[in-house]
């Protein structure tokens, strides 16, 4: 996803002389081509993220279109007040591009994980929050960000994420993309890296004759309100899937709409529980621990559906959850 | 100079009325920067109230936003604000808040009040000016307590490294911060050496002496390819004997009796 971002931005720089790219000393090799082609338009501001945001504000107040890059936690959480005041309060044309959203930097540890960023960025007036679902969405998102004038936070993964879309989808800020339309038992809203996992989970459920519709909810703010309202009227269950805390992210955004619509069906948030990571492992390992592998996502959905009275099939707790019970906690939200 | 001394009196009078009317804090901080602001707006800044969006204008950021009563008054005298607007300062449904909010039509370049932000944003503006080969310069006025913020030093290091000669910082060094004396809380000394070691060209002046202020501001950049910092030695509450150098007047507003005593003192100057 990061490669999609930088190659698209490099293209955009050729048509717009006002684009500048700032990095707080991160993106080794990532920006080599960009720097070669647009040497005066890239600035490494050093390990001083708040100053990068302040500089971006000053440049934008002088008419520049600024993209700021860093790893998600340093970009969004270290600089929260600078983003709030200098960027959002002034409604400036600054795009914050975060690399390594969620648990992407698995083994790097809690300092490099980000499971709270969507929650905090979503709370800011004027801010748009986007978490593309695959490399193609990331590319389209950067193209859209160029057309949109105002603050935006784009949460990317690392590199090598699998492609979800076979053809170029219609990507619009604030409009979800329908990926699977195969039944009304389950509606899944997935965002970011979880889109591919949700796609795999949906395929597993379809094999079991459970009807599934899947949307890529790449924009978390403004969330696709009309779509959620329409799904509330036609689905027995709604699930959100995200590589983010269940507090304040996509699940919260969708639940806010459903609650106000008095949705009477089943709603569950699938994400990372409200805790700091306590496992050691790569991204895939951690995702599985937190019930975010495709298999566990599908099992959870099936389990939740079967648990409901009046539905066919006996409830059986899937055995895969037993490993998480050693300390008495259930990691599956 | 004589007319500026008269303007100083006018501005202090405006501030007294604004702060008394609103029951607002920060009169000491506002009095401390009166001469610096008048010198900037009447001698230095290439700004035009009739063309506030000019991309090549000089930009001024009051990073110590809490001194905005002084800024509002100076902007009014300079033609950016209708003087009537000052009457709505700090009132419900009024016109002006107790920290400045970004509004170019009023000549306010940045929303400030959270200390430490101005220098970094100002460095971004100076960088843009440098990229564009624009004549526009950037002036940032900070408080002494504000300089304790790490954010300021991130910007200082950046501006020094990149030789942002279009950037000038002015430090209102009145030696008192929100809870006491700067030297007791977190001393800035040796302040000049600190800035110089960050790649800035520094000069110390008396921040109430128009001759010294205008001379310093008129000679920036002090060195080519270096940002400039003016360390202005000032007195908190300057101009009213019972405000001067007193922490209390960071918070207190004058009651009716204090207002009339203060006005009398100012008119005698």
Boltz contact constraints between the chains, C-beta under 6 A:
constraints:
  - contact:
      token1: [A, 48]
      token2: [B, 154]
      max_distance: 6.0
  - contact:
      token1: [A, 50]
      token2: [B, 151]
      max_distance: 6.0
  - contact:
      token1: [A, 51]
      token2: [B, 120]
      max_distance: 6.0
  - contact:
      token1: [A, 51]
      token2: [B, 154]
      max_distance: 6.0
  - contact:
      token1: [A, 51]
      token2: [B, 155]
      max_distance: 6.0
  - contact:
      token1: [A, 51]
      token2: [B, 158]
      max_distance: 6.0
  - contact:
      token1: [A, 54]
      token2: [B, 120]
      max_distance: 6.0
  - contact:
      token1: [A, 54]
      token2: [B, 121]
      max_distance: 6.0
  - contact:
      token1: [A, 55]
      token2: [B, 123]
      max_distance: 6.0
  - contact:
      token1: [A, 55]
      token2: [B, 124]
      max_distance: 6.0
  - contact:
      token1: [A, 57]
      token2: [B, 121]
      max_distance: 6.0
  - contact:
      token1: [A, 57]
      token2: [B, 124]
      max_distance: 6.0
  - contact:
      token1: [A, 58]
      token2: [B, 121]
      max_distance: 6.0
  - contact:
      token1: [A, 58]
      token2: [B, 124]
      max_distance: 6.0
  - contact:
      token1: [A, 58]
      token2: [B, 125]
      max_distance: 6.0
  - contact:
      token1: [A, 59]
      token2: [B, 124]
      max_distance: 6.0
  - contact:
      token1: [A, 59]
      token2: [B, 128]
      max_distance: 6.0
  - contact:
      token1: [A, 62]
      token2: [B, 125]
      max_distance: 6.0
  - contact:
      token1: [A, 62]
      token2: [B, 128]
      max_distance: 6.0
  - contact:
      token1: [A, 64]
      token2: [B, 128]
      max_distance: 6.0
  - contact:
      token1: [A, 85]
      token2: [B, 114]
      max_distance: 6.0
  - contact:
      token1: [A, 86]
      token2: [B, 117]
      max_distance: 6.0
  - contact:
      token1: [A, 86]
      token2: [B, 121]
      max_distance: 6.0
  - contact:
      token1: [A, 89]
      token2: [B, 111]
      max_distance: 6.0
  - contact:
      token1: [A, 90]
      token2: [B, 102]
      max_distance: 6.0
